[in-house]
């Protein structure tokens, strides 16, 4: 009897939590002066892993400046799994190795509002935010 009750509670919890996990979505935003029209998932991954470091913006090479969500953000966990194909802790390990080797530094972590403000102010800025974010002053870029 107790086992059935525990199983029922576990299933009920899964039913309540699963829609929120699967409904987690993000959009990628760039500065409106950036002419990029779309990005592949692979390009976004390379940007957030520091492997793609420059944009061609109207014939000028400008640095790509990604902004990450805080490590404890559910959106970051979803983005890391879906785009980077790594957990947040695996991504942190990757960046520790990059830092130790002197190759690169991780993107700064900022709140959604701060990330949007950064992208608005920086031509090479790129961030991922929730679908419900205020995207006034930034350009939403489809990711394929």
C-alpha positions in Angstrom: 0.0 0.0 0.0 2.8 2.4 1.0 4.7 1.5 -2.2 1.6 2.3 -4.4 1.1 5.6 -2.6 4.8 6.5 -3.1 4.6 5.6 -6.8 1.4 7.6 -7.2 3.0 10.7 -5.6 6.1 10.3 -7.8 4.0 10.1 -10.9 1.9 13.1 -9.9 5.0 15.1 -9.3 6.4 14.2 -12.7 3.1 15.1 -14.4 3.2 18.5 -12.7 6.9 19.3 -13.3 7.4 17.8 -16.7 5.4 20.3 -18.7 7.4 23.2 -17.1 10.7 21.5 -18.1 9.7 20.7 -21.6 8.1 24.1 -22.1 11.4 25.8 -21.2 12.4 27.8 -24.3 14.8 30.5 -25.1 15.5 33.0 -27.9 18.8 34.3 -29.1 19.3 38.0 -29.4 21.9 40.2 -30.9 22.5 43.9 -31.3 20.1 45.4 -33.9 23.2 46.7 -35.9 24.4 43.1 -36.4 23.3 42.0 -39.8 23.2 38.3 -39.0 19.8 36.9 -40.1 19.9 33.4 -38.6 22.4 31.1 -36.8 22.7 27.4 -36.7 22.7 25.6 -33.4 26.3 24.7 -34.1 27.3 28.3 -34.5 25.6 29.3 -31.3 27.4 26.5 -29.5 30.7 27.6 -30.9 30.0 31.2 -29.8 29.1 30.2 -26.2 32.1 27.9 -26.0 34.5 30.6 -27.2 35.3 28.8 -30.5 33.7 31.5 -32.8 35.1 34.9 -31.7 34.4 37.4 -34.5 31.5 38.7 -36.5 31.7 40.3 -39.9 29.5 43.4 -39.3 29.1 45.4 -42.4 32.6 44.5 -43.7 34.3 45.1 -40.3 35.5 42.3 -38.1 34.1 42.8 -34.6 34.5 40.6 -31.5 31.7 38.3 -30.6 30.7 39.1 -27.0 28.4 36.5 -25.5 26.6 36.8 -22.2 25.6 33.7 -20.2 22.8 33.3 -17.7 23.8 32.7 -14.0 24.9 29.1 -13.3 21.8 28.4 -11.2 19.4 29.5 -13.9 17.0 26.8 -15.2 17.2 28.5 -18.6 20.9 28.1 -18.6 20.6 24.4 -17.7 18.2 24.0 -20.6 20.3 26.0 -23.0 23.5 24.1 -22.0 21.8 20.7 -22.7 20.1 21.7 -25.9 22.7 23.8 -27.6 26.1 23.0 -25.9 25.2 19.4 -25.4 26.7 19.6 -21.9 25.4 20.0 -18.4 26.1 23.2 -16.6 28.8 21.4 -14.5 30.4 19.9 -17.7 30.4 23.4 -19.3 32.1 24.8 -16.1 34.7 22.0 -16.3 35.3 22.9 -20.0 35.9 26.6 -19.1 38.2 25.7 -16.2 40.3 23.7 -18.7 40.3 26.6 -21.1 41.3 29.1 -18.4 44.0 26.8 -17.1 45.4 26.4 -20.6 45.3 30.1 -21.1 43.2 29.8 -24.2 40.0 31.7 -23.4 37.7 33.0 -20.7 34.0 32.1 -20.2 31.3 34.6 -21.1 30.2 36.8 -18.1 27.1 35.7 -16.2 24.4 38.2 -16.1 20.7 38.4 -15.3 18.3 38.4 -18.2 17.7 42.1 -17.9 21.4 42.9 -17.7 22.2 40.6 -20.6 19.6 42.4 -22.7 21.0 45.8 -21.7 24.5 44.5 -22.6 23.4 43.4 -26.1 21.6 46.7 -26.7 24.8 48.6 -25.9 27.4 46.3 -27.7 27.4 45.7 -31.5 29.0 42.3 -31.0 26.8 41.3 -28.1 24.8 38.0 -28.1 22.7 36.4 -25.4 19.9 33.9 -24.9 16.9 34.9 -22.9 13.4 33.5 -22.1 10.7 33.8 -24.8 8.9 36.2 -22.5 11.8 38.7 -22.3 11.4 42.3 -23.3 13.2 42.3 -26.7 12.7 46.0 -27.4 16.0 47.3 -28.7 17.5 43.9 -29.6 17.2 41.7 -32.7 15.8 38.2 -32.2 17.8 35.7 -34.4 16.2 32.4 -35.3 18.4 29.3 -34.5 18.1 26.4 -36.8 
